Amino acid sequence: MMIESNKIKIVLEQHSQIKTFEFDYDPSTRELVQEMYFLCLAGGHDKDNVASAMYELGSQLTEDYDNG
């Protein structure tokens, strides 16, 4: 199934449960990261662990990118 070019659809399947998230707009980077954060919370992850993981991963990826 194709979705329109201005829509984002994310499907999360875990333990036979399916959660679908659809966005009817073209989000900015900040908005997309926020939606990913909420997606992790919807998947049952702890909010502080998600925030910490996003921060640490973002820092590591930026450092790796800067170092070539």
PDBQT receptor file of N, H, CA, C and O in Angstrom, charges set to zero:
ATOM      1  N   MET A   1       0.839  -1.190   0.000  1.00  0.00    +0.000 N 
ATOM      2  CA  MET A   1       0.000   0.000   0.000  1.00  0.00    +0.000 C 
ATOM      3  C   MET A   1       0.876   1.242   0.000  1.00  0.00    +0.000 C 
ATOM      4  O   MET A   1       1.755   1.369   0.852  1.00  0.00    +0.000 OA
ATOM      5  N   MET A   2       0.660   2.156  -0.927  1.00  0.00    +0.000 N 
ATOM      6  H   MET A   2      -0.054   2.053  -1.620  1.00  0.00    +0.000 HD
ATOM      7  CA  MET A   2       1.408   3.400  -0.973  1.00  0.00    +0.000 C 
ATOM      8  C   MET A   2       0.660   4.462  -0.196  1.00  0.00    +0.000 C 
ATOM      9  O   MET A   2      -0.570   4.509  -0.185  1.00  0.00    +0.000 OA
ATOM     10  N   ILE A   3       1.440   5.317   0.457  1.00  0.00    +0.000 N 
ATOM     11  H   ILE A   3       2.439   5.278   0.449  1.00  0.00    +0.000 HD
ATOM     12  CA  ILE A   3       0.824   6.452   1.123  1.00  0.00    +0.000 C 
ATOM     13  C   ILE A   3       1.260   7.710   0.399  1.00  0.00    +0.000 C 
ATOM     14  O   ILE A   3       2.259   7.703  -0.320  1.00  0.00    +0.000 OA
ATOM     15  N   GLU A   4       0.527   8.775   0.583  1.00  0.00    +0.000 N 
ATOM     16  H   GLU A   4      -0.284   8.781   1.168  1.00  0.00    +0.000 HD
ATOM     17  CA  GLU A   4       0.813  10.029  -0.092  1.00  0.00    +0.000 C 
ATOM     18  C   GLU A   4       2.186  10.543   0.311  1.00  0.00    +0.000 C 
ATOM     19  O   GLU A   4       2.690  10.213   1.384  1.00  0.00    +0.000 OA
ATOM     20  N   SER A   5       2.788  11.350  -0.554  1.00  0.00    +0.000 N 
ATOM     21  H   SER A   5       2.378  11.618  -1.426  1.00  0.00    +0.000 HD
ATOM     22  CA  SER A   5       4.140  11.827  -0.318  1.00  0.00    +0.000 C 
ATOM     23  C   SER A   5       4.261  12.745   0.897  1.00  0.00    +0.000 C 
ATOM     24  O   SER A   5       5.352  12.878   1.451  1.00  0.00    +0.000 OA
ATOM     25  N   ASN A   6       3.183  13.374   1.320  1.00  0.00    +0.000 N 
ATOM     26  H   ASN A   6       2.296  13.266   0.869  1.00  0.00    +0.000 HD
ATOM     27  CA  ASN A   6       3.242  14.264   2.473  1.00  0.00    +0.000 C 
ATOM     28  C   ASN A   6       2.826  13.572   3.761  1.00  0.00    +0.000 C 
ATOM     29  O   ASN A   6       2.532  14.236   4.756  1.00  0.00    +0.000 OA
ATOM     30  N   LYS A   7       2.797  12.244   3.753  1.00  0.00    +0.000 N 
ATOM     31  H   LYS A   7       3.035  11.705   2.946  1.00  0.00    +0.000 HD
ATOM     32  CA  LYS A   7       2.419  11.489   4.941  1.00  0.00    +0.000 C 
ATOM     33  C   LYS A   7       3.555  10.567   5.360  1.00  0.00    +0.000 C 
ATOM     34  O   LYS A   7       4.327  10.089   4.529  1.00  0.00    +0.000 OA
ATOM     35  N   ILE A   8       3.640  10.330   6.643  1.00  0.00    +0.000 N 
ATOM     36  H   ILE A   8       3.013  10.718   7.319  1.00  0.00    +0.000 HD
ATOM     37  CA  ILE A   8       4.585   9.365   7.197  1.00  0.00    +0.000 C 
ATOM     38  C   ILE A   8       3.766   8.315   7.929  1.00  0.00    +0.000 C 
ATOM     39  O   ILE A   8       2.845   8.650   8.675  1.00  0.00    +0.000 OA
ATOM     40  N   LYS A   9       4.094   7.059   7.722  1.00  0.00    +0.000 N 
ATOM     41  H   LYS A   9       4.842   6.787   7.117  1.00  0.00    +0.000 HD
ATOM     42  CA  LYS A   9       3.401   5.967   8.401  1.00  0.00    +0.000 C 
ATOM     43  C   LYS A   9       4.461   5.070   9.046  1.00  0.00    +0.000 C 
ATOM     44  O   LYS A   9       5.384   4.597   8.382  1.00  0.00    +0.000 OA
ATOM     45  N   ILE A  10       4.309   4.851  10.341  1.00  0.00    +0.000 N 
ATOM     46  H   ILE A  10       3.559   5.236  10.880  1.00  0.00    +0.000 HD
ATOM     47  CA  ILE A  10       5.213   3.992  11.091  1.00  0.00    +0.000 C 
ATOM     48  C   ILE A  10       4.373   2.908  11.745  1.00  0.00    +0.000 C 
ATOM     49  O   ILE A  10       3.372   3.199  12.399  1.00  0.00    +0.000 OA
ATOM     50  N   VAL A  11       4.780   1.663  11.570  1.00  0.00    +0.000 N 
ATOM     51  H   VAL A  11       5.594   1.426  11.039  1.00  0.00    +0.000 HD
ATOM     52  CA  VAL A  11       4.072   0.536  12.165  1.00  0.00    +0.000 C 
ATOM     53  C   VAL A  11       5.011  -0.142  13.157  1.00  0.00    +0.000 C 
ATOM     54  O   VAL A  11       6.128  -0.526  12.811  1.00  0.00    +0.000 OA
ATOM     55  N   LEU A  12       4.546  -0.280  14.382  1.00  0.00    +0.000 N 
ATOM     56  H   LEU A  12       3.639   0.032  14.663  1.00  0.00    +0.000 HD
ATOM     57  CA  LEU A  12       5.308  -0.925  15.445  1.00  0.00    +0.000 C 
ATOM     58  C   LEU A  12       4.604  -2.224  15.796  1.00  0.00    +0.000 C 
ATOM     59  O   LEU A  12       3.443  -2.217  16.207  1.00  0.00    +0.000 OA
ATOM     60  N   GLU A  13       5.303  -3.336  15.634  1.00  0.00    +0.000 N 
ATOM     61  H   GLU A  13       6.245  -3.342  15.300  1.00  0.00    +0.000 HD
ATOM     62  CA  GLU A  13       4.734  -4.639  15.968  1.00  0.00    +0.000 C 
ATOM     63  C   GLU A  13       5.603  -5.257  17.051  1.00  0.00    +0.000 C 
ATOM     64  O   GLU A  13       6.809  -5.429  16.876  1.00  0.00    +0.000 OA
ATOM     65  N   GLN A  14       4.977  -5.586  18.165  1.00  0.00    +0.000 N 
ATOM     66  H   GLN A  14       3.997  -5.446  18.307  1.00  0.00    +0.000 HD
ATOM     67  CA  GLN A  14       5.695  -6.163  19.289  1.00  0.00    +0.000 C 
ATOM     68  C   GLN A  14       4.777  -7.144  20.008  1.00  0.00    +0.000 C 
ATOM     69  O   GLN A  14       3.676  -6.785  20.425  1.00  0.00    +0.000 OA
ATOM     70  N   HIS A  15       5.231  -8.363  20.147  1.00  0.00    +0.000 N 
ATOM     71  H   HIS A  15       6.126  -8.655  19.808  1.00  0.00    +0.000 HD
ATOM     72  CA  HIS A  15       4.467  -9.392  20.857  1.00  0.00    +0.000 C 
ATOM     73  C   HIS A  15       3.040  -9.509  20.323  1.00  0.00    +0.000 C 
ATOM     74  O   HIS A  15       2.080  -9.527  21.094  1.00  0.00    +0.000 OA
ATOM     75  N   SER A  16       2.913  -9.587  19.026  1.00  0.00    +0.000 N 
ATOM     76  H   SER A  16       3.692  -9.572  18.399  1.00  0.00    +0.000 HD
ATOM     77  CA  SER A  16       1.629  -9.753  18.334  1.00  0.00    +0.000 C 
ATOM     78  C   SER A  16       0.705  -8.550  18.453  1.00  0.00    +0.000 C 
ATOM     79  O   SER A  16      -0.460  -8.633  18.065  1.00  0.00    +0.000 OA
ATOM     80  N   GLN A  17       1.196  -7.440  18.977  1.00  0.00    +0.000 N 
ATOM     81  H   GLN A  17       2.143  -7.372  19.292  1.00  0.00    +0.000 HD
ATOM     82  CA  GLN A  17       0.408  -6.212  19.015  1.00  0.00    +0.000 C 
ATOM     83  C   GLN A  17       0.956  -5.280  17.944  1.00  0.00    +0.000 C 
ATOM     84  O   GLN A  17       2.169  -5.145  17.786  1.00  0.00    +0.000 OA
ATOM     85  N   ILE A  18       0.065  -4.647  17.222  1.00  0.00    +0.000 N 
ATOM     86  H   ILE A  18      -0.921  -4.757  17.351  1.00  0.00    +0.000 HD
ATOM     87  CA  ILE A  18       0.465  -3.723  16.161  1.00  0.00    +0.000 C 
ATOM     88  C   ILE A  18      -0.058  -2.333  16.493  1.00  0.00    +0.000 C 
ATOM     89  O   ILE A  18      -1.245  -2.147  16.760  1.00  0.00    +0.000 OA
ATOM     90  N   LYS A  19       0.853  -1.358  16.472  1.00  0.00    +0.000 N 
ATOM     91  H   LYS A  19       1.817  -1.510  16.255  1.00  0.00    +0.000 HD
ATOM     92  CA  LYS A  19       0.478   0.036  16.664  1.00  0.00    +0.000 C 
ATOM     93  C   LYS A  19       0.917   0.799  15.422  1.00  0.00    +0.000 C 
ATOM     94  O   LYS A  19       2.059   0.675  14.978  1.00  0.00    +0.000 OA
ATOM     95  N   THR A  20       0.012   1.582  14.868  1.00  0.00    +0.000 N 
ATOM     96  H   THR A  20      -0.916   1.683  15.229  1.00  0.00    +0.000 HD
ATOM     97  CA  THR A  20       0.294   2.334  13.655  1.00  0.00    +0.000 C 
ATOM     98  C   THR A  20       0.209   3.823  13.958  1.00  0.00    +0.000 C 
ATOM     99  O   THR A  20      -0.730   4.290  14.602  1.00  0.00    +0.000 OA
ATOM    100  N   PHE A  21       1.203   4.555  13.485  1.00  0.00    +0.000 N 
ATOM    101  H   PHE A  21       1.966   4.176  12.962  1.00  0.00    +0.000 HD
ATOM    102  CA  PHE A  21       1.260   6.001  13.663  1.00  0.00    +0.000 C 
ATOM    103  C   PHE A  21       1.334   6.631  12.280  1.00  0.00    +0.000 C 
ATOM    104  O   PHE A  21       2.206   6.284  11.483  1.00  0.00    +0.000 OA
ATOM    105  N   GLU A  22       0.431   7.547  11.996  1.00  0.00    +0.000 N 
ATOM    106  H   GLU A  22      -0.277   7.829  12.643  1.00  0.00    +0.000 HD
ATOM    107  CA  GLU A  22       0.431   8.237  10.709  1.00  0.00    +0.000 C 
ATOM    108  C   GLU A  22       0.458   9.733  10.955  1.00  0.00    +0.000 C 
ATOM    109  O   GLU A  22      -0.226  10.252  11.837  1.00  0.00    +0.000 OA
ATOM    110  N   PHE A  23       1.259  10.410  10.158  1.00  0.00    +0.000 N 
ATOM    111  H   PHE A  23       1.815   9.989   9.441  1.00  0.00    +0.000 HD
ATOM    112  CA  PHE A  23       1.389  11.852  10.261  1.00  0.00    +0.000 C 
ATOM    113  C   PHE A  23       0.965  12.453   8.932  1.00  0.00    +0.000 C 
ATOM    114  O   PHE A  23       1.433  12.018   7.880  1.00  0.00    +0.000 OA
ATOM    115  N   ASP A  24       0.085  13.449   8.964  1.00  0.00    +0.000 N 
ATOM    116  H   ASP A  24      -0.295  13.803   9.818  1.00  0.00    +0.000 HD
ATOM    117  CA  ASP A  24      -0.442  14.065   7.752  1.00  0.00    +0.000 C 
ATOM    118  C   ASP A  24       0.336  15.304   7.344  1.00  0.00    +0.000 C 
ATOM    119  O   ASP A  24      -0.201  16.155   6.635  1.00  0.00    +0.000 OA
ATOM    120  N   TYR A  25       1.565  15.426   7.766  1.00  0.00    +0.000 N 
ATOM    121  H   TYR A  25       2.001  14.735   8.342  1.00  0.00    +0.000 HD
ATOM    122  CA  TYR A  25       2.350  16.607   7.460  1.00  0.00    +0.000 C 
ATOM    123  C   TYR A  25       3.806  16.201   7.279  1.00  0.00    +0.000 C 
ATOM    124  O   TYR A  25       4.187  15.062   7.550  1.00  0.00    +0.000 OA
ATOM    125  N   ASP A  26       4.595  17.130   6.826  1.00  0.00    +0.000 N 
ATOM    126  H   ASP A  26       4.285  18.055   6.605  1.00  0.00    +0.000 HD
ATOM    127  CA  ASP A  26       6.028  16.902   6.644  1.00  0.00    +0.000 C 
ATOM    128  C   ASP A  26       6.726  17.516   7.853  1.00  0.00    +0.000 C 
ATOM    129  O   ASP A  26       7.004  18.715   7.860  1.00  0.00    +0.000 OA
ATOM    130  N   PRO A  27       7.011  16.714   8.873  1.00  0.00    +0.000 N 
ATOM    131  CA  PRO A  27       7.532  17.273  10.123  1.00  0.00    +0.000 C 
ATOM    132  C   PRO A  27       8.967  17.792   9.980  1.00  0.00    +0.000 C 
ATOM    133  O   PRO A  27       9.746  17.314   9.155  1.00  0.00    +0.000 OA
ATOM    134  N   SER A  28       9.284  18.779  10.806  1.00  0.00    +0.000 N 
ATOM    135  H   SER A  28       8.651  19.167  11.476  1.00  0.00    +0.000 HD
ATOM    136  CA  SER A  28      10.666  19.233  10.903  1.00  0.00    +0.000 C 
ATOM    137  C   SER A  28      11.464  18.134  11.610  1.00  0.00    +0.000 C 
ATOM    138  O   SER A  28      10.884  17.187  12.141  1.00  0.00    +0.000 OA
ATOM    139  N   THR A  29      12.763  18.258  11.616  1.00  0.00    +0.000 N 
ATOM    140  H   THR A  29      13.235  19.027  11.185  1.00  0.00    +0.000 HD
ATOM    141  CA  THR A  29      13.595  17.266  12.287  1.00  0.00    +0.000 C 
ATOM    142  C   THR A  29      13.230  17.165  13.767  1.00  0.00    +0.000 C 
ATOM    143  O   THR A  29      13.120  16.066  14.311  1.00  0.00    +0.000 OA
ATOM    144  N   ARG A  30      13.046  18.296  14.401  1.00  0.00    +0.000 N 
ATOM    145  H   ARG A  30      13.135  19.188  13.958  1.00  0.00    +0.000 HD
ATOM    146  CA  ARG A  30      12.690  18.313  15.832  1.00  0.00    +0.000 C 
ATOM    147  C   ARG A  30      11.366  17.582  16.070  1.00  0.00    +0.000 C 
ATOM    148  O   ARG A  30      11.243  16.791  17.006  1.00  0.00    +0.000 OA
ATOM    149  N   GLU A  31      10.379  17.855  15.213  1.00  0.00    +0.000 N 
ATOM    150  H   GLU A  31      10.479  18.497  14.453  1.00  0.00    +0.000 HD
ATOM    151  CA  GLU A  31       9.083  17.200  15.359  1.00  0.00    +0.000 C 
ATOM    152  C   GLU A  31       9.188  15.699  15.121  1.00  0.00    +0.000 C 
ATOM    153  O   GLU A  31       8.529  14.918  15.807  1.00  0.00    +0.000 OA
ATOM    154  N   LEU A  32      10.003  15.288  14.161  1.00  0.00    +0.000 N 
ATOM    155  H   LEU A  32      10.539  15.923  13.603  1.00  0.00    +0.000 HD
ATOM    156  CA  LEU A  32      10.167  13.869  13.881  1.00  0.00    +0.000 C 
ATOM    157  C   LEU A  32      10.820  13.160  15.061  1.00  0.00    +0.000 C 
ATOM    158  O   LEU A  32      10.402  12.062  15.429  1.00  0.00    +0.000 OA
ATOM    159  N   VAL A  33      11.840  13.775  15.658  1.00  0.00    +0.000 N 
ATOM    160  H   VAL A  33      12.178  14.667  15.360  1.00  0.00    +0.000 HD
ATOM    161  CA  VAL A  33      12.490  13.185  16.833  1.00  0.00    +0.000 C 
ATOM    162  C   VAL A  33      11.486  13.089  17.987  1.00  0.00    +0.000 C 
ATOM    163  O   VAL A  33      11.472  12.101  18.721  1.00  0.00    +0.000 OA
ATOM    164  N   GLN A  34      10.662  14.103  18.139  1.00  0.00    +0.000 N 
ATOM    165  H   GLN A  34      10.674  14.905  17.543  1.00  0.00    +0.000 HD
ATOM    166  CA  GLN A  34       9.642  14.067  19.190  1.00  0.00    +0.000 C 
ATOM    167  C   GLN A  34       8.668  12.913  18.952  1.00  0.00    +0.000 C 
ATOM    168  O   GLN A  34       8.303  12.205  19.891  1.00  0.00    +0.000 OA
ATOM    169  N   GLU A  35       8.250  12.725  17.710  1.00  0.00    +0.000 N 
ATOM    170  H   GLU A  35       8.546  13.300  16.948  1.00  0.00    +0.000 HD
ATOM    171  CA  GLU A  35       7.341  11.625  17.401  1.00  0.00    +0.000 C 
ATOM    172  C   GLU A  35       8.004  10.274  17.678  1.00  0.00    +0.000 C 
ATOM    173  O   GLU A  35       7.346   9.349  18.154  1.00  0.00    +0.000 OA
ATOM    174  N   MET A  36       9.301  10.154  17.383  1.00  0.00    +0.000 N 
ATOM    175  H   MET A  36       9.835  10.905  16.996  1.00  0.00    +0.000 HD
ATOM    176  CA  MET A  36      10.028   8.915  17.666  1.00  0.00    +0.000 C 
ATOM    177  C   MET A  36      10.101   8.679  19.180  1.00  0.00    +0.000 C 
ATOM    178  O   MET A  36      10.001   7.541  19.639  1.00  0.00    +0.000 OA
ATOM    179  N   TYR A  37      10.274   9.741  19.939  1.00  0.00    +0.000 N 
ATOM    180  H   TYR A  37      10.355  10.666  19.566  1.00  0.00    +0.000 HD
ATOM    181  CA  TYR A  37      10.277   9.646  21.403  1.00  0.00    +0.000 C 
ATOM    182  C   TYR A  37       8.932   9.085  21.882  1.00  0.00    +0.000 C 
ATOM    183  O   TYR A  37       8.889   8.152  22.684  1.00  0.00    +0.000 OA
ATOM    184  N   PHE A  38       7.835   9.668  21.380  1.00  0.00    +0.000 N 
ATOM    185  H   PHE A  38       7.869  10.426  20.729  1.00  0.00    +0.000 HD
ATOM    186  CA  PHE A  38       6.502   9.195  21.772  1.00  0.00    +0.000 C 
ATOM    187  C   PHE A  38       6.256   7.770  21.299  1.00  0.00    +0.000 C 
ATOM    188  O   PHE A  38       5.565   7.004  21.971  1.00  0.00    +0.000 OA
ATOM    189  N   LEU A  39       6.809   7.412  20.158  1.00  0.00    +0.000 N 
ATOM    190  H   LEU A  39       7.371   8.034  19.613  1.00  0.00    +0.000 HD
ATOM    191  CA  LEU A  39       6.694   6.054  19.655  1.00  0.00    +0.000 C 
ATOM    192  C   LEU A  39       7.357   5.075  20.629  1.00  0.00    +0.000 C 
ATOM    193  O   LEU A  39       6.814   4.006  20.906  1.00  0.00    +0.000 OA
ATOM    194  N   CYS A  40       8.522   5.441  21.142  1.00  0.00    +0.000 N 
ATOM    195  H   CYS A  40       8.963   6.310  20.917  1.00  0.00    +0.000 HD
ATOM    196  CA  CYS A  40       9.204   4.586  22.123  1.00  0.00    +0.000 C 
ATOM    197  C   CYS A  40       8.371   4.451  23.399  1.00  0.00    +0.000 C 
ATOM    198  O   CYS A  40       8.280   3.366  23.975  1.00  0.00    +0.000 OA
ATOM    199  N   LEU A  41       7.768   5.551  23.833  1.00  0.00    +0.000 N 
ATOM    200  H   LEU A  41       7.841   6.431  23.365  1.00  0.00    +0.000 HD
ATOM    201  CA  LEU A  41       6.909   5.493  25.023  1.00  0.00    +0.000 C 
ATOM    202  C   LEU A  41       5.702   4.595  24.774  1.00  0.00    +0.000 C 
ATOM    203  O   LEU A  41       5.298   3.832  25.651  1.00  0.00    +0.000 OA
ATOM    204  N   ALA A  42       5.129   4.688  23.580  1.00  0.00    +0.000 N 
ATOM    205  H   ALA A  42       5.457   5.308  22.867  1.00  0.00    +0.000 HD
ATOM    206  CA  ALA A  42       3.982   3.842  23.240  1.00  0.00    +0.000 C 
ATOM    207  C   ALA A  42       4.374   2.374  23.214  1.00  0.00    +0.000 C 
ATOM    208  O   ALA A  42       3.540   1.498  23.442  1.00  0.00    +0.000 OA
ATOM    209  N   GLY A  43       5.651   2.106  22.934  1.00  0.00    +0.000 N 
ATOM    210  H   GLY A  43       6.328   2.817  22.749  1.00  0.00    +0.000 HD
ATOM    211  CA  GLY A  43       6.153   0.739  22.930  1.00  0.00    +0.000 C 
ATOM    212  C   GLY A  43       6.463   0.217  24.322  1.00  0.00    +0.000 C 
ATOM    213  O   GLY A  43       6.910  -0.920  24.478  1.00  0.00    +0.000 OA
ATOM    214  N   GLY A  44       6.226   1.047  25.342  1.00  0.00    +0.000 N 
ATOM    215  H   GLY A  44       5.862   1.971  25.216  1.00  0.00    +0.000 HD
ATOM    216  CA  GLY A  44       6.392   0.607  26.723  1.00  0.00    +0.000 C 
ATOM    217  C   GLY A  44       7.732   0.944  27.352  1.00  0.00    +0.000 C 
ATOM    218  O   GLY A  44       8.042   0.468  28.444  1.00  0.00    +0.000 OA
ATOM    219  N   HIS A  45       8.530   1.762  26.675  1.00  0.00    +0.000 N 
ATOM    220  H   HIS A  45       8.278   2.149  25.788  1.00  0.00    +0.000 HD
ATOM    221  CA  HIS A  45       9.840   2.114  27.225  1.00  0.00    +0.000 C 
ATOM    222  C   HIS A  45       9.721   3.273  28.214  1.00  0.00    +0.000 C 
ATOM    223  O   HIS A  45       8.841   4.123  28.083  1.00  0.00    +0.000 OA
ATOM    224  N   ASP A  46      10.609   3.297  29.198  1.00  0.00    +0.000 N 
ATOM    225  H   ASP A  46      11.325   2.606  29.304  1.00  0.00    +0.000 HD
ATOM    226  CA  ASP A  46      10.635   4.335  30.228  1.00  0.00    +0.000 C 
ATOM    227  C   ASP A  46      11.071   5.668  29.630  1.00  0.00    +0.000 C 
ATOM    228  O   ASP A  46      12.021   5.716  28.849  1.00  0.00    +0.000 OA
ATOM    229  N   LYS A  47      10.386   6.747  29.989  1.00  0.00    +0.000 N 
ATOM    230  H   LYS A  47       9.613   6.708  30.623  1.00  0.00    +0.000 HD
ATOM    231  CA  LYS A  47      10.649   8.056  29.397  1.00  0.00    +0.000 C 
ATOM    232  C   LYS A  47      12.068   8.545  29.658  1.00  0.00    +0.000 C 
ATOM    233  O   LYS A  47      12.688   9.128  28.770  1.00  0.00    +0.000 OA
ATOM    234  N   ASP A  48      12.587   8.321  30.846  1.00  0.00    +0.000 N 
ATOM    235  H   ASP A  48      12.083   7.847  31.568  1.00  0.00    +0.000 HD
ATOM    236  CA  ASP A  48      13.946   8.775  31.153  1.00  0.00    +0.000 C 
ATOM    237  C   ASP A  48      14.991   7.959  30.394  1.00  0.00    +0.000 C 
ATOM    238  O   ASP A  48      15.995   8.507  29.939  1.00  0.00    +0.000 OA
ATOM    239  N   ASN A  49      14.763   6.655  30.256  1.00  0.00    +0.000 N 
ATOM    240  H   ASN A  49      13.947   6.209  30.625  1.00  0.00    +0.000 HD
ATOM    241  CA  ASN A  49      15.682   5.812  29.491  1.00  0.00    +0.000 C 
ATOM    242  C   ASN A  49      15.688   6.199  28.015  1.00  0.00    +0.000 C 
ATOM    243  O   ASN A  49      16.739   6.210  27.374  1.00  0.00    +0.000 OA
ATOM    244  N   VAL A  50      14.509   6.515  27.479  1.00  0.00    +0.000 N 
ATOM    245  H   VAL A  50      13.655   6.506  27.999  1.00  0.00    +0.000 HD
ATOM    246  CA  VAL A  50      14.417   6.912  26.069  1.00  0.00    +0.000 C 
ATOM    247  C   VAL A  50      15.151   8.234  25.856  1.00  0.00    +0.000 C 
ATOM    248  O   VAL A  50      15.930   8.370  24.913  1.00  0.00    +0.000 OA
ATOM    249  N   ALA A  51      14.902   9.200  26.727  1.00  0.00    +0.000 N 
ATOM    250  H   ALA A  51      14.268   9.090  27.493  1.00  0.00    +0.000 HD
ATOM    251  CA  ALA A  51      15.548  10.506  26.596  1.00  0.00    +0.000 C 
ATOM    252  C   ALA A  51      17.062  10.367  26.693  1.00  0.00    +0.000 C 
ATOM    253  O   ALA A  51      17.796  10.975  25.914  1.00  0.00    +0.000 OA
ATOM    254  N   SER A  52      17.523   9.580  27.634  1.00  0.00    +0.000 N 
ATOM    255  H   SER A  52      16.927   9.086  28.267  1.00  0.00    +0.000 HD
ATOM    256  CA  SER A  52      18.958   9.363  27.812  1.00  0.00    +0.000 C 
ATOM    257  C   SER A  52      19.575   8.671  26.598  1.00  0.00    +0.000 C 
ATOM    258  O   SER A  52      20.648   9.056  26.134  1.00  0.00    +0.000 OA
ATOM    259  N   ALA A  53      18.892   7.655  26.093  1.00  0.00    +0.000 N 
ATOM    260  H   ALA A  53      18.020   7.343  26.470  1.00  0.00    +0.000 HD
ATOM    261  CA  ALA A  53      19.397   6.924  24.929  1.00  0.00    +0.000 C 
ATOM    262  C   ALA A  53      19.460   7.831  23.706  1.00  0.00    +0.000 C 
ATOM    263  O   ALA A  53      20.435   7.784  22.956  1.00  0.00    +0.000 OA
ATOM    264  N   MET A  54      18.445   8.649  23.494  1.00  0.00    +0.000 N 
ATOM    265  H   MET A  54      17.653   8.688  24.104  1.00  0.00    +0.000 HD
ATOM    266  CA  MET A  54      18.442   9.565  22.348  1.00  0.00    +0.000 C 
ATOM    267  C   MET A  54      19.592  10.563  22.458  1.00  0.00    +0.000 C 
ATOM    268  O   MET A  54      20.282  10.836  21.476  1.00  0.00    +0.000 OA
ATOM    269  N   TYR A  55      19.793  11.101  23.650  1.00  0.00    +0.000 N 
ATOM    270  H   TYR A  55      19.232  10.879  24.448  1.00  0.00    +0.000 HD
ATOM    271  CA  TYR A  55      20.868  12.070  23.862  1.00  0.00    +0.000 C 
ATOM    272  C   TYR A  55      22.230  11.420  23.616  1.00  0.00    +0.000 C 
ATOM    273  O   TYR A  55      23.058  11.955  22.878  1.00  0.00    +0.000 OA
ATOM    274  N   GLU A  56      22.453  10.271  24.235  1.00  0.00    +0.000 N 
ATOM    275  H   GLU A  56      21.781   9.836  24.834  1.00  0.00    +0.000 HD
ATOM    276  CA  GLU A  56      23.741   9.589  24.113  1.00  0.00    +0.000 C 
ATOM    277  C   GLU A  56      24.007   9.152  22.668  1.00  0.00    +0.000 C 
ATOM    278  O   GLU A  56      25.117   9.321  22.162  1.00  0.00    +0.000 OA
ATOM    279  N   LEU A  57      23.000   8.596  22.013  1.00  0.00    +0.000 N 
ATOM    280  H   LEU A  57      22.099   8.459  22.425  1.00  0.00    +0.000 HD
ATOM    281  CA  LEU A  57      23.167   8.153  20.637  1.00  0.00    +0.000 C 
ATOM    282  C   LEU A  57      23.414   9.346  19.714  1.00  0.00    +0.000 C 
ATOM    283  O   LEU A  57      24.273   9.286  18.834  1.00  0.00    +0.000 OA
ATOM    284  N   GLY A  58      22.669  10.417  19.913  1.00  0.00    +0.000 N 
ATOM    285  H   GLY A  58      21.971  10.465  20.628  1.00  0.00    +0.000 HD
ATOM    286  CA  GLY A  58      22.868  11.622  19.112  1.00  0.00    +0.000 C 
ATOM    287  C   GLY A  58      24.272  12.178  19.276  1.00  0.00    +0.000 C 
ATOM    288  O   GLY A  58      24.905  12.577  18.298  1.00  0.00    +0.000 OA
ATOM    289  N   SER A  59      24.757  12.204  20.500  1.00  0.00    +0.000 N 
ATOM    290  H   SER A  59      24.243  11.880  21.294  1.00  0.00    +0.000 HD
ATOM    291  CA  SER A  59      26.115  12.686  20.755  1.00  0.00    +0.000 C 
ATOM    292  C   SER A  59      27.151  11.788  20.097  1.00  0.00    +0.000 C 
ATOM    293  O   SER A  59      28.102  12.274  19.484  1.00  0.00    +0.000 OA
ATOM    294  N   GLN A  60      26.969  10.495  20.223  1.00  0.00    +0.000 N 
ATOM    295  H   GLN A  60      26.197  10.101  20.721  1.00  0.00    +0.000 HD
ATOM    296  CA  GLN A  60      27.915   9.539  19.644  1.00  0.00    +0.000 C 
ATOM    297  C   GLN A  60      27.914   9.622  18.114  1.00  0.00    +0.000 C 
ATOM    298  O   GLN A  60      28.978   9.636  17.495  1.00  0.00    +0.000 OA
ATOM    299  N   LEU A  61      26.737   9.676  17.509  1.00  0.00    +0.000 N 
ATOM    300  H   LEU A  61      25.872   9.664  18.012  1.00  0.00    +0.000 HD
ATOM    301  CA  LEU A  61      26.657   9.743  16.053  1.00  0.00    +0.000 C 
ATOM    302  C   LEU A  61      27.265  11.033  15.529  1.00  0.00    +0.000 C 
ATOM    303  O   LEU A  61      27.934  11.026  14.495  1.00  0.00    +0.000 OA
ATOM    304  N   THR A  62      27.043  12.141  16.227  1.00  0.00    +0.000 N 
ATOM    305  H   THR A  62      26.500  12.147  17.067  1.00  0.00    +0.000 HD
ATOM    306  CA  THR A  62      27.615  13.419  15.820  1.00  0.00    +0.000 C 
ATOM    307  C   THR A  62      29.139  13.367  15.910  1.00  0.00    +0.000 C 
ATOM    308  O   THR A  62      29.836  13.833  15.009  1.00  0.00    +0.000 OA
ATOM    309  N   GLU A  63      29.645  12.806  16.987  1.00  0.00    +0.000 N 
ATOM    310  H   GLU A  63      29.079  12.427  17.720  1.00  0.00    +0.000 HD
ATOM    311  CA  GLU A  63      31.101  12.687  17.161  1.00  0.00    +0.000 C 
ATOM    312  C   GLU A  63      31.703  11.772  16.086  1.00  0.00    +0.000 C 
ATOM    313  O   GLU A  63      32.736  12.095  15.500  1.00  0.00    +0.000 OA
ATOM    314  N   ASP A  64      31.056  10.637  15.833  1.00  0.00    +0.000 N 
ATOM    315  H   ASP A  64      30.216  10.374  16.309  1.00  0.00    +0.000 HD
ATOM    316  CA  ASP A  64      31.542   9.713  14.806  1.00  0.00    +0.000 C 
ATOM    317  C   ASP A  64      31.540  10.377  13.430  1.00  0.00    +0.000 C 
ATOM    318  O   ASP A  64      32.467  10.188  12.642  1.00  0.00    +0.000 OA
ATOM    319  N   TYR A  65      30.493  11.158  13.145  1.00  0.00    +0.000 N 
ATOM    320  H   TYR A  65      29.741  11.312  13.785  1.00  0.00    +0.000 HD
ATOM    321  CA  TYR A  65      30.388  11.838  11.853  1.00  0.00    +0.000 C 
ATOM    322  C   TYR A  65      31.493  12.883  11.718  1.00  0.00    +0.000 C 
ATOM    323  O   TYR A  65      32.126  13.001  10.669  1.00  0.00    +0.000 OA
ATOM    324  N   ASP A  66      31.717  13.641  12.798  1.00  0.00    +0.000 N 
ATOM    325  H   ASP A  66      31.203  13.545  13.650  1.00  0.00    +0.000 HD
ATOM    326  CA  ASP A  66      32.739  14.692  12.782  1.00  0.00    +0.000 C 
ATOM    327  C   ASP A  66      34.134  14.119  12.631  1.00  0.00    +0.000 C 
ATOM    328  O   ASP A  66      35.013  14.766  12.061  1.00  0.00    +0.000 OA
ATOM    329  N   ASN A  67      34.352  12.897  13.141  1.00  0.00    +0.000 N 
ATOM    330  H   ASN A  67      33.639  12.371  13.604  1.00  0.00    +0.000 HD
ATOM    331  CA  ASN A  67      35.677  12.272  13.087  1.00  0.00    +0.000 C 
ATOM    332  C   ASN A  67      35.876  11.439  11.819  1.00  0.00    +0.000 C 
ATOM    333  O   ASN A  67      36.893  10.764  11.663  1.00  0.00    +0.000 OA
ATOM    334  N   GLY A  68      34.915  11.494  10.937  1.00  0.00    +0.000 N 
ATOM    335  H   GLY A  68      34.089  12.043  11.064  1.00  0.00    +0.000 HD
ATOM    336  CA  GLY A  68      35.062  10.879   9.635  1.00  0.00    +0.000 C 
ATOM    337  C   GLY A  68      34.760   9.452   9.536  1.00  0.00    +0.000 C 
ATOM    338  O   GLY A  68      34.865   8.871   8.456  1.00  0.00    +0.000 OA
TER     339      GLY A  68
